[in-house]
Amino acid sequence: MAEKNWHVGSTLPIAVQAVVCLASAVAPARAFALSDSFAPPSYLGKLDPNMVWEALIGGIVVCAFLAAIALWIHSSLRRTKRLQLRRNAFVSSAMNNLNQGVVMTDAQRRIMFCNDRYLDIYGLTRSDLWTGMTGYDILELRRQRGVLAVSDDDFYEKAASPNGLITELPDGRAILVKYFVLPNGGSVATHLDVSDQRKLSRQLASTKQFLETVLDHVPACVAAKNIEDGRYIFANSAYERFWGFSRDHAVGKNARELFAPISAASIEAADKAALKSPDGQFRNEFEVDRAGERRMVASIRIVVRDESNKPEFLMLVFEDITDRRSLSQELESTKKFLELVVDNIPVALIVEQVKDGRYLLANRSAETILNRRREEATGLTASDIFNPKEAKLIIARDEAAIKKRGMITEEHPISTKDGLRLFLTRRATVLSDAGEPQYLIKTHEDVTDRRQTESRMAHMAYHDGLTDLPNRAAFLQALTQMIEACEGTSEEFAVLCVDLDGLKEVNDVFGHALGDKLLIEVAQRLQDSARGGVVARLSGDEFGLIIDGKQPEAGLALAQQIGEAVAQEFQIDGRAVRAGATTGMSIFPHNGADGAALLANAGAALFRAKQKSRGTISLYQPEMDQQIRDRRVLHQDLSMAIKNGELALAFQPQGVAGHSVVESEIIGFEALARWQHPVRGQVSPAEFIPIAEESGLIVEMGEWILREACREAASWPKPLQVAVNLSPAQFMHGDVVGLVHSILIETGLAPGRLELEITEGVLIEDFDRGLALLRRLKALGVRISMDDFGSGYSSLSYLQAFPFDKIKIDRAFIINLGRNPQSAAIVRAVIDLGHGLEMSIIAEGVETLDQLAFLAKEGCDGVQGYLLGKPLPIGKYAGLVGRAETMELALKTG
């Protein structure tokens, strides 16, 4: 302020200095001009010397005055600039110390300001920014850094909405972005870390759901209503059962809208009494009319207050006491009711104060453990009650439960008047408002007799009846024990899920009896490989193992050893049987903190290993969970897509193998499924077809594709062929022959125009049944084609067993034409083989003129591929099917 004042007052000294200079210049000059000894130079002519000097002095005065003004203006500008810099520094400092990121842009979306918090949120630095950078540039920079997963349009649209945009960062943080457009065309965007708020919101929602679930299971009728208008806002299941109408019917209505006048009057009177009660509680008994029947109910009404002690809503609890009115006397007060409940719990209950270990509460059942009346135990500690050895153990377990701040369950012996008994003890820590342990609640249940009985059944309950290995439940128990043993240490262990490959084939070929013997042999080999470690049978052909040691080396070594052991030939009932093992592995504590998580993650790794190849070993990676969830979501979406009509058909031309595209006359189309997802957009068939195959949706989808393709082909003016793929699942489930027959009748398509493409999987699953179905289909008059010929192992044997109409050469061989001579030799051999068997040959995946020319030269009958046309809606090929619409071909001309 002093500096400011100095700058404001500095204009006065400058003006004074100018006047002084002027005076000092005028006075001597004037005196000199008036002196008698002065003689003007002769060259001034007739001018008055006094006027000359006065003009000269006046000019000096004016110059001095102008100089003073210039000095004053310069000083003011410097002072203004310093004030502006200080103001800018203050604003910049304030903005940089906000708890949320701020980005400002001008009307051209150039970034004018970006505070430090924004850079910190997204892991950016000032050096990442550049002059003239726009909002689109910084979004692209975030996208490259992996901290933005939406498009620019989605970002601005959602961020400008009232609720803003929630961005999930890779590290789990959630950022709320809000975007505001300024009147001058610029914008301001705020970025606030709301991770804690979202977590709290989820916790509150979970707590609300938990409380509602608890109240729904309370046998007494519970309801809540607004204090202002008496309208119901909640009712539990018991309330619904008592009145005979749903809670949805009650919520939003008052007593007079729901009940008979007499009942409504009694209810409203009880509500008013509770509101007027000094302690906010009111108990009474009154009659109500329930569907013409008089019932006596006992109720308690409680005024629930908020943090400011203001009445918020009225809660009421009542029960039908028509048949047991005598019990109403036991409900004199809430405290007495709770004491009665605690005293009648069939287990010993003890509440201990954490700070000094003294017992505050014990119920009647606890007297057996305490060896004294509960009143005598209040105020004592475990050291005062039990012998030193037992007291030391009890205190140690109490301290462990307090330290864990969670539930600890264990069994241990306690001396009682009846001798040493085995008790199941549960310890739960209750935290204070400050989040510190305040009370320890302990329940002790005498399980001596139960355990004696269970011990005789434990082996049956926790072991597999076939292999005598521990079952899944026992395996999870062993995992829990391993986790408890390793907690707080640097010890690691691996969980292996091993899938037995080939069991289904053994069962199909040799029968389930031999398959069971194979499982017994495999179990023995697994135990031998584990060298005394935990081995369990988790399901039909899946086993679990636990291996400690340095990970993942020890786990991978065991998985490798298991694979080698299982791969060795089995001799069972004089038969040589072979099998294999595929393994997934997770590691504690990196891949899960509890047994269920570890086992689930090992299962996810096993799923990935199966996807790669049978006999492989896969180590769990965190992204596997997301991939499995994505597949599950996609499966659900696919199920809805079939019902909602989101699927469509694309048709790819099939032509005669000519030496050029023009010579390749179109003779038919293959119908291919396409899925336009409402959110994901176009989903690749390579992504959704395998999911449909695995889940069985392919049966429903295949029926739709077949019906739609036949319906479409029947409408073509030209009698071209239409090819449809059939899945092995359609042969295994349902009557595929009856389906094809009914669709042909329904659509009116000539059977000879329909070509059904199958893979060898149709015959692999059940050769005899598959062969019989193919013969029945051929008897309908449709054509049967073997798809992807050459990609399997048994294609030649199937050609011998069934007279296919057409063989489709797998695209893998066509792609390599011209690259290696082996592919050309194979294609040439397949063409000769097909013609020798009087079967047509069509090549898939033809994309170049060289490939087309080769196939035409070798005598291939037909071609299909991008060279002729891509899979498109049939409207794009209107001219080819004989329709009058404008034809839009997607043909390549080479």
Disulfide bonds with the S-S distance in Angstrom:
none
